[in-house]
Amino acid sequence: MNEIKLYENKEIRSIWDNEKEKWFFSVVDVVGVLTDSVNPNNYWKVLKKRLNDEGNELVTICNQLKMKSPKDGKMYKTDVADLQGIFRIIQSIPSPKAEPFKMWLAEVGKERVDEIIDPELTIDRALQIYLQKGYSREWINQRLQAIQVRKELTDTWQDHGVTEGIEYAILTNEITKAWSGMTTRQYKDFKNLKKENLRDNMSTLELVLNMLAEATTTELTQTVNPQGLEENKAVAKEGGTVAGNARKDIEARTGKPVITSKNALNFSKLIDEVSYKKLDKPLDES
Protein backbone atom coordinates (compact mmCIF):
# COMPACT_ATOMS: atom_id res chain seq x y z
CA MET A 1 0.00 0.00 0.00
CA ASN A 2 1.43 3.34 -1.06
CA GLU A 3 0.81 6.52 0.88
CA ILE A 4 2.10 10.07 0.98
CA LYS A 5 3.25 11.41 4.33
CA LEU A 6 3.56 15.13 4.89
CA TYR A 7 6.29 16.88 6.84
CA GLU A 8 6.22 20.67 6.85
CA ASN A 9 3.83 20.42 3.87
CA LYS A 10 6.41 18.46 1.88
CA GLU A 11 5.63 14.99 0.54
CA ILE A 12 7.43 11.87 1.68
CA ARG A 13 6.51 8.74 -0.27
CA SER A 14 5.98 5.61 1.82
CA ILE A 15 5.01 1.97 1.39
CA TRP A 16 3.46 -0.34 3.98
CA ASP A 17 4.76 -3.92 3.95
CA ASN A 18 1.96 -6.04 5.40
CA GLU A 19 4.15 -9.13 5.78
CA LYS A 20 6.95 -7.37 7.65
CA GLU A 21 4.51 -4.95 9.32
CA LYS A 22 6.77 -2.01 8.54
CA TRP A 23 6.56 1.34 6.82
CA PHE A 24 9.30 2.03 4.28
CA PHE A 25 10.06 5.64 3.38
CA SER A 26 11.72 7.19 0.36
CA VAL A 27 15.21 8.18 1.50
CA VAL A 28 15.51 10.88 -1.17
CA ASP A 29 12.27 12.49 0.01
CA VAL A 30 13.43 12.52 3.64
CA VAL A 31 16.79 13.97 2.63
CA GLY A 32 15.05 16.62 0.54
CA VAL A 33 12.81 17.68 3.43
CA LEU A 34 15.61 17.86 6.01
CA THR A 35 18.22 19.57 3.83
CA ASP A 36 16.16 21.78 1.50
CA SER A 37 18.62 20.66 -1.18
CA VAL A 38 17.77 21.67 -4.75
CA ASN A 39 19.07 18.25 -5.81
CA PRO A 40 18.23 15.72 -3.07
CA ASN A 41 19.11 12.81 -5.37
CA ASN A 42 22.67 14.05 -5.68
CA TYR A 43 22.82 14.87 -1.94
CA TRP A 44 21.79 11.31 -1.10
CA LYS A 45 24.27 9.90 -3.62
CA VAL A 46 27.15 11.75 -1.96
CA LEU A 47 25.93 10.89 1.55
CA LYS A 48 25.52 7.23 0.63
CA LYS A 49 29.09 7.06 -0.70
CA ARG A 50 30.38 8.69 2.48
CA LEU A 51 28.50 6.21 4.67
CA ASN A 52 29.87 3.32 2.61
CA ASP A 53 33.39 4.69 2.90
CA GLU A 54 32.93 4.86 6.69
CA GLY A 55 32.08 1.17 6.71
CA ASN A 56 28.34 1.61 7.22
CA GLU A 57 26.47 -1.41 5.89
CA LEU A 58 23.79 0.35 3.88
CA VAL A 59 22.49 -3.01 2.70
CA THR A 60 21.02 -3.48 6.18
CA ILE A 61 19.51 0.02 6.13
CA CYS A 62 18.24 0.49 2.58
CA ASN A 63 16.19 -1.54 0.16
CA GLN A 64 14.90 -0.66 -3.28
CA LEU A 65 11.17 -0.66 -3.94
CA LYS A 66 9.17 0.72 -6.83
CA MET A 67 7.57 4.09 -6.10
CA LYS A 68 5.66 6.54 -8.23
CA SER A 69 7.78 9.44 -9.40
CA PRO A 70 6.34 12.89 -8.56
CA LYS A 71 7.72 14.14 -11.88
CA ASP A 72 6.16 11.82 -14.46
CA GLY A 73 3.95 9.51 -12.39
CA LYS A 74 5.84 6.40 -13.49
CA MET A 75 7.08 3.66 -11.16
CA TYR A 76 10.83 3.58 -10.53
CA LYS A 77 13.05 1.63 -8.16
CA THR A 78 13.74 3.94 -5.24
CA ASP A 79 16.00 3.70 -2.19
CA VAL A 80 13.81 3.15 0.86
CA ALA A 81 14.44 2.51 4.55
CA ASP A 82 12.33 1.52 7.53
CA LEU A 83 12.05 3.84 10.54
CA GLN A 84 15.24 2.55 12.14
CA GLY A 85 17.15 3.05 8.91
CA ILE A 86 15.73 6.54 8.43
CA PHE A 87 16.83 7.52 11.94
CA ARG A 88 20.34 6.23 11.20
CA ILE A 89 20.49 8.29 8.01
CA ILE A 90 19.17 11.39 9.81
CA GLN A 91 22.06 11.09 12.29
CA SER A 92 24.45 11.58 9.33
CA ILE A 93 22.73 14.68 7.94
CA PRO A 94 24.38 17.96 9.05
CA SER A 95 21.28 20.12 8.94
CA PRO A 96 19.44 22.33 11.47
CA LYS A 97 16.20 20.53 10.58
CA ALA A 98 17.78 17.21 11.55
CA GLU A 99 18.90 18.44 14.97
CA PRO A 100 15.54 18.02 16.76
CA PHE A 101 15.46 14.38 15.63
CA LYS A 102 19.04 13.85 16.81
CA MET A 103 18.24 15.40 20.20
CA TRP A 104 15.15 13.24 20.54
CA LEU A 105 17.11 10.07 19.65
CA ALA A 106 19.74 10.98 22.25
CA GLU A 107 17.02 11.49 24.86
CA VAL A 108 15.36 8.17 24.01
CA GLY A 109 18.74 6.43 24.21
CA LYS A 110 19.38 7.86 27.67
CA GLU A 111 15.90 6.81 28.85
CA ARG A 112 16.52 3.27 27.59
CA VAL A 113 19.81 3.05 29.52
CA ASP A 114 18.08 4.40 32.65
CA GLU A 115 15.38 1.74 32.30
CA ILE A 116 17.96 -1.03 32.01
CA ILE A 117 19.49 0.19 35.28
CA ASP A 118 16.06 0.59 36.94
CA PRO A 119 13.36 -1.53 35.19
CA GLU A 120 10.62 0.06 37.33
CA LEU A 121 11.02 3.19 35.20
CA THR A 122 9.70 1.19 32.23
CA ILE A 123 6.42 0.54 34.04
CA ASP A 124 6.13 4.18 35.11
CA ARG A 125 6.74 5.36 31.55
CA ALA A 126 4.20 2.90 30.14
CA LEU A 127 1.60 4.13 32.62
CA GLN A 128 2.18 7.76 31.66
CA ILE A 129 2.06 7.01 27.93
CA TYR A 130 -1.25 5.15 28.25
CA LEU A 131 -2.71 8.03 30.29
CA GLN A 132 -1.56 10.56 27.69
CA LYS A 133 -3.22 8.48 24.96
CA GLY A 134 -6.54 8.76 26.76
CA TYR A 135 -6.96 5.26 28.18
CA SER A 136 -8.95 4.86 31.41
CA ARG A 137 -7.09 3.81 34.56
CA GLU A 138 -9.25 0.66 34.72
CA TRP A 139 -8.14 -0.36 31.23
CA ILE A 140 -4.50 0.48 32.02
CA ASN A 141 -4.58 -1.78 35.09
CA GLN A 142 -5.81 -4.64 32.91
CA ARG A 143 -3.16 -3.89 30.28
CA LEU A 144 -0.31 -3.89 32.79
CA GLN A 145 -1.60 -7.18 34.18
CA ALA A 146 -1.72 -8.54 30.63
CA ILE A 147 1.96 -7.62 30.21
CA GLN A 148 2.82 -9.66 33.30
CA VAL A 149 0.76 -12.63 32.05
CA ARG A 150 2.54 -12.44 28.70
CA LYS A 151 5.96 -12.34 30.38
CA GLU A 152 5.14 -15.45 32.40
CA LEU A 153 4.09 -17.20 29.19
CA THR A 154 7.23 -16.32 27.23
CA ASP A 155 9.43 -17.34 30.19
CA THR A 156 7.63 -20.69 30.22
CA TRP A 157 8.08 -21.11 26.47
CA GLN A 158 11.78 -20.40 26.83
CA ASP A 159 12.02 -23.11 29.50
CA HIS A 160 10.34 -25.56 27.12
CA GLY A 161 12.61 -25.26 24.11
CA VAL A 162 10.92 -22.42 22.21
CA THR A 163 13.15 -19.84 20.52
CA GLU A 164 12.36 -16.15 20.94
CA GLY A 165 11.24 -14.32 17.80
CA ILE A 166 9.52 -16.16 14.98
CA GLU A 167 8.61 -19.19 17.15
CA TYR A 168 6.99 -16.92 19.77
CA ALA A 169 5.01 -15.32 16.93
CA ILE A 170 3.89 -18.72 15.62
CA LEU A 171 2.65 -19.83 19.04
CA THR A 172 0.96 -16.48 19.69
CA ASN A 173 -0.82 -16.88 16.38
CA GLU A 174 -2.07 -20.34 17.44
CA ILE A 175 -3.46 -18.91 20.69
CA THR A 176 -5.10 -15.93 18.99
CA LYS A 177 -6.68 -18.07 16.28
CA ALA A 178 -8.03 -20.55 18.83
CA TRP A 179 -9.74 -18.00 21.06
CA SER A 180 -10.77 -15.27 18.59
CA GLY A 181 -11.33 -17.28 15.41
CA MET A 182 -8.81 -15.12 13.55
CA THR A 183 -5.07 -15.13 13.01
CA THR A 184 -3.18 -12.24 14.56
CA ARG A 185 -2.89 -10.53 11.15
CA GLN A 186 -6.60 -11.03 10.40
CA TYR A 187 -7.45 -9.63 13.83
CA LYS A 188 -5.29 -6.55 13.20
CA ASP A 189 -6.80 -6.07 9.75
CA PHE A 190 -10.28 -6.32 11.30
CA LYS A 191 -9.34 -3.44 13.59
CA ASN A 192 -7.68 -1.56 10.73
CA LEU A 193 -4.27 -1.74 12.39
CA LYS A 194 -0.84 -1.79 10.81
CA LYS A 195 2.20 -1.56 13.08
CA GLU A 196 0.13 -0.86 16.20
CA ASN A 197 0.10 -3.33 19.07
CA LEU A 198 -3.02 -5.51 18.92
CA ARG A 199 -3.43 -5.69 22.71
CA ASP A 200 -3.32 -1.89 22.94
CA ASN A 201 -6.37 -1.85 20.69
CA MET A 202 -8.49 -4.42 22.50
CA SER A 203 -11.54 -3.66 24.58
CA THR A 204 -11.44 -4.69 28.25
CA LEU A 205 -13.31 -7.91 27.50
CA GLU A 206 -11.07 -8.79 24.56
CA LEU A 207 -8.04 -8.13 26.74
CA VAL A 208 -9.37 -10.32 29.55
CA LEU A 209 -10.06 -13.22 27.19
CA ASN A 210 -6.61 -12.90 25.64
CA MET A 211 -5.14 -12.97 29.16
CA LEU A 212 -7.19 -16.07 29.95
CA ALA A 213 -5.87 -17.77 26.80
CA GLU A 214 -2.24 -16.94 27.61
CA ALA A 215 -2.51 -17.74 31.33
CA THR A 216 -4.17 -21.08 30.52
CA THR A 217 -1.44 -21.87 28.00
CA THR A 218 1.20 -21.15 30.65
CA GLU A 219 -0.52 -23.46 33.14
CA LEU A 220 -0.96 -26.25 30.58
CA THR A 221 2.64 -25.93 29.40
CA GLN A 222 3.95 -26.28 32.95
CA THR A 223 1.67 -29.30 33.48
CA VAL A 224 2.06 -31.15 30.16
CA ASN A 225 5.75 -30.22 29.76
CA PRO A 226 5.93 -30.03 25.92
CA GLN A 227 9.33 -29.58 24.29
CA GLY A 228 10.08 -27.68 21.09
CA LEU A 229 7.86 -25.77 18.72
CA GLU A 230 5.55 -28.51 17.45
CA GLU A 231 4.61 -29.87 20.88
CA ASN A 232 4.09 -26.33 22.19
CA LYS A 233 1.84 -25.51 19.22
CA ALA A 234 -0.65 -28.17 20.33
CA VAL A 235 -0.66 -26.82 23.89
CA ALA A 236 -1.00 -23.22 22.67
CA LYS A 237 -4.04 -24.19 20.62
CA GLU A 238 -5.55 -25.95 23.62
CA GLY A 239 -4.99 -22.93 25.87
CA GLY A 240 -6.54 -20.62 23.30
CA THR A 241 -9.53 -22.94 22.91
CA VAL A 242 -10.37 -22.60 26.61
CA ALA A 243 -10.74 -18.83 26.15
CA GLY A 244 -12.46 -19.39 22.81
CA ASN A 245 -15.15 -21.46 24.54
CA ALA A 246 -15.59 -18.69 27.12
CA ARG A 247 -15.98 -16.17 24.28
CA LYS A 248 -18.67 -18.27 22.61
CA ASP A 249 -20.51 -18.67 25.92
CA ILE A 250 -20.46 -14.90 26.50
CA GLU A 251 -21.72 -14.26 22.97
CA ALA A 252 -24.51 -16.80 23.39
CA ARG A 253 -25.64 -15.15 26.61
CA THR A 254 -25.35 -11.53 25.45
CA GLY A 255 -26.41 -12.03 21.85
CA LYS A 256 -23.57 -9.88 20.53
CA PRO A 257 -20.00 -10.52 19.40
CA VAL A 258 -17.10 -10.05 21.80
CA ILE A 259 -14.62 -9.19 19.05
CA THR A 260 -14.99 -5.57 18.06
CA SER A 261 -13.55 -3.63 15.15
CA LYS A 262 -13.03 -0.67 17.47
CA ASN A 263 -9.43 0.30 18.10
CA ALA A 264 -7.63 2.66 20.49
CA LEU A 265 -8.71 5.68 18.45
CA ASN A 266 -12.35 4.70 18.95
CA PHE A 267 -11.79 4.04 22.64
CA SER A 268 -10.16 7.43 23.27
CA LYS A 269 -12.92 9.17 21.33
CA LEU A 270 -15.46 7.45 23.55
CA ILE A 271 -13.56 8.55 26.66
CA ASP A 272 -13.43 12.12 25.35
CA GLU A 273 -17.17 12.10 24.71
CA VAL A 274 -17.93 10.77 28.19
CA SER A 275 -15.62 13.32 29.80
CA TYR A 276 -17.20 16.12 27.77
CA LYS A 277 -20.69 15.12 28.84
CA LYS A 278 -19.67 14.86 32.48
CA LEU A 279 -18.04 18.28 32.50
CA ASP A 280 -20.52 19.80 30.05
CA LYS A 281 -17.58 21.76 28.59
CA PRO A 282 -14.29 21.01 26.80
CA LEU A 283 -11.52 19.61 28.99
CA ASP A 284 -9.11 22.43 28.10
CA GLU A 285 -11.52 24.98 29.56
CA SER A 286 -11.56 23.43 33.02
C-alpha positions as CSV (number, residue, x, y, z in Angstrom):
1,M,0.0,0.0,0.0
2,N,1.4,3.3,-1.1
3,E,0.8,6.5,0.9
4,I,2.1,10.1,1.0
5,K,3.3,11.4,4.3
6,L,3.6,15.1,4.9
7,Y,6.3,16.9,6.8
8,E,6.2,20.7,6.9
9,N,3.8,20.4,3.9
10,K,6.4,18.5,1.9
11,E,5.6,15.0,0.5
12,I,7.4,11.9,1.7
13,R,6.5,8.7,-0.3
14,S,6.0,5.6,1.8
15,I,5.0,2.0,1.4
16,W,3.5,-0.3,4.0
17,D,4.8,-3.9,4.0
18,N,2.0,-6.0,5.4
19,E,4.1,-9.1,5.8
20,K,7.0,-7.4,7.6
21,E,4.5,-5.0,9.3
22,K,6.8,-2.0,8.5
23,W,6.6,1.3,6.8
24,F,9.3,2.0,4.3
25,F,10.1,5.6,3.4
26,S,11.7,7.2,0.4
27,V,15.2,8.2,1.5
28,V,15.5,10.9,-1.2
29,D,12.3,12.5,0.0
30,V,13.4,12.5,3.6
31,V,16.8,14.0,2.6
32,G,15.0,16.6,0.5
33,V,12.8,17.7,3.4
34,L,15.6,17.9,6.0
35,T,18.2,19.6,3.8
36,D,16.2,21.8,1.5
37,S,18.6,20.7,-1.2
38,V,17.8,21.7,-4.7
39,N,19.1,18.2,-5.8
40,P,18.2,15.7,-3.1
41,N,19.1,12.8,-5.4
42,N,22.7,14.0,-5.7
43,Y,22.8,14.9,-1.9
44,W,21.8,11.3,-1.1
45,K,24.3,9.9,-3.6
46,V,27.2,11.8,-2.0
47,L,25.9,10.9,1.5
48,K,25.5,7.2,0.6
49,K,29.1,7.1,-0.7
50,R,30.4,8.7,2.5
51,L,28.5,6.2,4.7
52,N,29.9,3.3,2.6
53,D,33.4,4.7,2.9
54,E,32.9,4.9,6.7
55,G,32.1,1.2,6.7
56,N,28.3,1.6,7.2
57,E,26.5,-1.4,5.9
58,L,23.8,0.4,3.9
59,V,22.5,-3.0,2.7
60,T,21.0,-3.5,6.2
61,I,19.5,0.0,6.1
62,C,18.2,0.5,2.6
63,N,16.2,-1.5,0.2
64,Q,14.9,-0.7,-3.3
65,L,11.2,-0.7,-3.9
66,K,9.2,0.7,-6.8
67,M,7.6,4.1,-6.1
68,K,5.7,6.5,-8.2
69,S,7.8,9.4,-9.4
70,P,6.3,12.9,-8.6
71,K,7.7,14.1,-11.9
72,D,6.2,11.8,-14.5
73,G,3.9,9.5,-12.4
74,K,5.8,6.4,-13.5
75,M,7.1,3.7,-11.2
76,Y,10.8,3.6,-10.5
77,K,13.1,1.6,-8.2
78,T,13.7,3.9,-5.2
79,D,16.0,3.7,-2.2
80,V,13.8,3.1,0.9
81,A,14.4,2.5,4.5
82,D,12.3,1.5,7.5
83,L,12.0,3.8,10.5
84,Q,15.2,2.5,12.1
85,G,17.1,3.1,8.9
86,I,15.7,6.5,8.4
87,F,16.8,7.5,11.9
88,R,20.3,6.2,11.2
89,I,20.5,8.3,8.0
90,I,19.2,11.4,9.8
91,Q,22.1,11.1,12.3
92,S,24.4,11.6,9.3
93,I,22.7,14.7,7.9
94,P,24.4,18.0,9.1
95,S,21.3,20.1,8.9
96,P,19.4,22.3,11.5
97,K,16.2,20.5,10.6
98,A,17.8,17.2,11.5
99,E,18.9,18.4,15.0
100,P,15.5,18.0,16.8
101,F,15.5,14.4,15.6
102,K,19.0,13.9,16.8
103,M,18.2,15.4,20.2
104,W,15.1,13.2,20.5
105,L,17.1,10.1,19.6
106,A,19.7,11.0,22.3
107,E,17.0,11.5,24.9
108,V,15.4,8.2,24.0
109,G,18.7,6.4,24.2
110,K,19.4,7.9,27.7
111,E,15.9,6.8,28.8
112,R,16.5,3.3,27.6
113,V,19.8,3.0,29.5
114,D,18.1,4.4,32.7
115,E,15.4,1.7,32.3
116,I,18.0,-1.0,32.0
117,I,19.5,0.2,35.3
118,D,16.1,0.6,36.9
119,P,13.4,-1.5,35.2
120,E,10.6,0.1,37.3
121,L,11.0,3.2,35.2
122,T,9.7,1.2,32.2
123,I,6.4,0.5,34.0
124,D,6.1,4.2,35.1
125,R,6.7,5.4,31.5
126,A,4.2,2.9,30.1
127,L,1.6,4.1,32.6
128,Q,2.2,7.8,31.7
129,I,2.1,7.0,27.9
130,Y,-1.3,5.1,28.2
131,L,-2.7,8.0,30.3
132,Q,-1.6,10.6,27.7
133,K,-3.2,8.5,25.0
134,G,-6.5,8.8,26.8
135,Y,-7.0,5.3,28.2
136,S,-8.9,4.9,31.4
137,R,-7.1,3.8,34.6
138,E,-9.2,0.7,34.7
139,W,-8.1,-0.4,31.2
140,I,-4.5,0.5,32.0
141,N,-4.6,-1.8,35.1
142,Q,-5.8,-4.6,32.9
143,R,-3.2,-3.9,30.3
144,L,-0.3,-3.9,32.8
145,Q,-1.6,-7.2,34.2
146,A,-1.7,-8.5,30.6
147,I,2.0,-7.6,30.2
148,Q,2.8,-9.7,33.3
149,V,0.8,-12.6,32.1
150,R,2.5,-12.4,28.7
151,K,6.0,-12.3,30.4
152,E,5.1,-15.5,32.4
153,L,4.1,-17.2,29.2
154,T,7.2,-16.3,27.2
155,D,9.4,-17.3,30.2
156,T,7.6,-20.7,30.2
157,W,8.1,-21.1,26.5
158,Q,11.8,-20.4,26.8
159,D,12.0,-23.1,29.5
160,H,10.3,-25.6,27.1
161,G,12.6,-25.3,24.1
162,V,10.9,-22.4,22.2
163,T,13.2,-19.8,20.5
164,E,12.4,-16.2,20.9
165,G,11.2,-14.3,17.8
166,I,9.5,-16.2,15.0
167,E,8.6,-19.2,17.1
168,Y,7.0,-16.9,19.8
169,A,5.0,-15.3,16.9
170,I,3.9,-18.7,15.6
171,L,2.6,-19.8,19.0
172,T,1.0,-16.5,19.7
173,N,-0.8,-16.9,16.4
174,E,-2.1,-20.3,17.4
175,I,-3.5,-18.9,20.7
176,T,-5.1,-15.9,19.0
177,K,-6.7,-18.1,16.3
178,A,-8.0,-20.5,18.8
179,W,-9.7,-18.0,21.1
180,S,-10.8,-15.3,18.6
181,G,-11.3,-17.3,15.4
182,M,-8.8,-15.1,13.5
183,T,-5.1,-15.1,13.0
184,T,-3.2,-12.2,14.6
185,R,-2.9,-10.5,11.2
186,Q,-6.6,-11.0,10.4
187,Y,-7.4,-9.6,13.8
188,K,-5.3,-6.6,13.2
189,D,-6.8,-6.1,9.8
190,F,-10.3,-6.3,11.3
191,K,-9.3,-3.4,13.6
192,N,-7.7,-1.6,10.7
193,L,-4.3,-1.7,12.4
194,K,-0.8,-1.8,10.8
195,K,2.2,-1.6,13.1
196,E,0.1,-0.9,16.2
197,N,0.1,-3.3,19.1
198,L,-3.0,-5.5,18.9
199,R,-3.4,-5.7,22.7
200,D,-3.3,-1.9,22.9
201,N,-6.4,-1.9,20.7
202,M,-8.5,-4.4,22.5
203,S,-11.5,-3.7,24.6
204,T,-11.4,-4.7,28.2
205,L,-13.3,-7.9,27.5
206,E,-11.1,-8.8,24.6
207,L,-8.0,-8.1,26.7
208,V,-9.4,-10.3,29.6
209,L,-10.1,-13.2,27.2
210,N,-6.6,-12.9,25.6
211,M,-5.1,-13.0,29.2
212,L,-7.2,-16.1,29.9
213,A,-5.9,-17.8,26.8
214,E,-2.2,-16.9,27.6
215,A,-2.5,-17.7,31.3
216,T,-4.2,-21.1,30.5
217,T,-1.4,-21.9,28.0
218,T,1.2,-21.2,30.7
219,E,-0.5,-23.5,33.1
220,L,-1.0,-26.2,30.6
221,T,2.6,-25.9,29.4
222,Q,4.0,-26.3,32.9
223,T,1.7,-29.3,33.5
224,V,2.1,-31.2,30.2
225,N,5.7,-30.2,29.8
226,P,5.9,-30.0,25.9
227,Q,9.3,-29.6,24.3
228,G,10.1,-27.7,21.1
229,L,7.9,-25.8,18.7
230,E,5.6,-28.5,17.5
231,E,4.6,-29.9,20.9
232,N,4.1,-26.3,22.2
233,K,1.8,-25.5,19.2
234,A,-0.6,-28.2,20.3
235,V,-0.7,-26.8,23.9
236,A,-1.0,-23.2,22.7
237,K,-4.0,-24.2,20.6
238,E,-5.6,-26.0,23.6
239,G,-5.0,-22.9,25.9
240,G,-6.5,-20.6,23.3
241,T,-9.5,-22.9,22.9
242,V,-10.4,-22.6,26.6
243,A,-10.7,-18.8,26.2
244,G,-12.5,-19.4,22.8
245,N,-15.2,-21.5,24.5
246,A,-15.6,-18.7,27.1
247,R,-16.0,-16.2,24.3
248,K,-18.7,-18.3,22.6
249,D,-20.5,-18.7,25.9
250,I,-20.5,-14.9,26.5
251,E,-21.7,-14.3,23.0
252,A,-24.5,-16.8,23.4
253,R,-25.6,-15.2,26.6
254,T,-25.4,-11.5,25.4
255,G,-26.4,-12.0,21.9
256,K,-23.6,-9.9,20.5
257,P,-20.0,-10.5,19.4
258,V,-17.1,-10.1,21.8
259,I,-14.6,-9.2,19.1
260,T,-15.0,-5.6,18.1
261,S,-13.6,-3.6,15.1
262,K,-13.0,-0.7,17.5
263,N,-9.4,0.3,18.1
264,A,-7.6,2.7,20.5
265,L,-8.7,5.7,18.5
266,N,-12.3,4.7,18.9
267,F,-11.8,4.0,22.6
268,S,-10.2,7.4,23.3
269,K,-12.9,9.2,21.3
270,L,-15.5,7.5,23.5
271,I,-13.6,8.6,26.7
272,D,-13.4,12.1,25.3
273,E,-17.2,12.1,24.7
274,V,-17.9,10.8,28.2
275,S,-15.6,13.3,29.8
276,Y,-17.2,16.1,27.8
277,K,-20.7,15.1,28.8
278,K,-19.7,14.9,32.5
279,L,-18.0,18.3,32.5
280,D,-20.5,19.8,30.1
281,K,-17.6,21.8,28.6
282,P,-14.3,21.0,26.8
283,L,-11.5,19.6,29.0
284,D,-9.1,22.4,28.1
285,E,-11.5,25.0,29.6
286,S,-11.6,23.4,33.0
